[in-house]
């Protein structure tokens, strides 16, 4: 099974692709999608969508795991990250790939 992991952000979105086969995990690809920082949010989200679609087309994941935003004191920041999270969910859905959302704590438990 090949999994694309996404750590969404409105300026920088990290991603990694792993493949699990016969109890062995292999790193396939990883990187950061960096949108123009001073661009309007709509342009940054559009850039993120296009780049995620490229990663999905290139890496052909079976599933997408998306980190949920951590809500602390800055609710506005968490809402913006939620928009990037929605873009990742949309990109996966448009390619017919199931997506799953995980909290940072859930991810740390597995890693």
C-alpha positions in Angstrom: 0.0 0.0 0.0 1.3 3.4 -0.9 0.3 6.4 1.4 0.7 10.1 0.8 1.0 12.0 4.1 0.2 15.7 4.1 1.0 18.3 6.7 -1.1 21.2 5.4 -0.2 24.9 5.6 -1.2 28.0 3.8 2.3 28.9 2.9 4.2 25.7 3.2 2.7 22.2 3.0 4.9 19.2 3.7 4.3 15.8 2.2 5.8 12.4 2.2 5.0 9.2 0.3 5.8 5.8 1.7 5.1 2.3 0.5 4.4 -0.7 2.8 5.1 -4.1 1.4 5.7 -7.3 3.2 6.3 -5.6 6.6 8.9 -3.3 5.0 8.3 0.5 4.6 10.1 2.4 1.8 10.3 6.1 1.4 9.1 7.0 -2.2 9.1 10.8 -2.2 8.9 13.8 0.1 9.0 17.5 -0.2 7.6 20.9 0.6 5.1 22.8 -1.5 5.8 26.5 -0.9 3.3 29.0 -2.2 4.1 32.7 -2.7 3.8 34.0 0.9 2.4 37.5 0.1 -0.2 36.2 -2.4 -3.9 36.3 -1.5 -5.2 33.1 0.2 -7.2 32.1 -2.9 -4.0 32.1 -5.0 -2.1 30.1 -2.4 -4.8 27.5 -2.1 -5.0 27.2 -5.9 -1.3 26.7 -6.1 -1.5 24.0 -3.3 -4.3 22.2 -5.2 -2.3 22.1 -8.5 0.9 20.9 -6.8 -0.9 18.2 -4.7 -2.6 17.0 -7.9 0.9 16.7 -9.5 2.2 14.8 -6.5 -0.8 12.4 -6.5 -0.5 11.9 -10.3 3.2 11.2 -10.0 3.2 9.0 -6.9 -0.1 7.2 -7.4 -1.0 6.7 -3.6 -3.7 4.3 -2.5 -4.6 6.6 0.4 -4.0 10.1 1.7 -3.3 10.8 5.4 -3.8 14.4 6.4 -2.8 16.1 9.6 -5.6 18.0 11.3 -4.8 21.5 12.5 -3.7 21.9 16.1 -5.9 24.5 17.7 -4.2 26.4 20.5 -4.3 30.2 21.1 -4.3 31.3 17.5 -7.7 30.3 16.2 -7.3 32.4 13.0 -4.2 30.4 12.1 -6.0 27.1 12.7 -8.9 28.2 10.5 -6.4 29.1 7.7 -4.7 25.7 8.0 -8.1 24.1 7.9 -8.6 25.6 4.4 -5.3 24.0 3.3 -6.5 20.7 4.8 -9.8 21.0 2.8 -7.7 21.5 -0.4 -5.8 18.2 0.3 -9.1 16.4 0.9 -10.5 17.8 -2.3 -7.4 16.8 -4.3 -7.6 13.2 -3.1 -11.4 13.0 -3.7 -11.0 14.3 -7.2 -8.5 11.5 -7.9 -10.8 8.9 -6.3 -8.4 8.3 -3.4 -9.7 7.9 0.1 -8.4 10.4 2.6 -8.1 10.1 6.4 -7.5 12.8 9.0 -5.3 12.4 12.0 -4.4 14.7 14.9 -0.8 15.5 15.6 -1.0 13.3 18.8 -2.2 10.3 16.8 0.6 10.7 14.3 3.2 10.9 17.0 1.9 7.7 18.7 2.4 5.8 15.4 5.8 7.2 14.6 
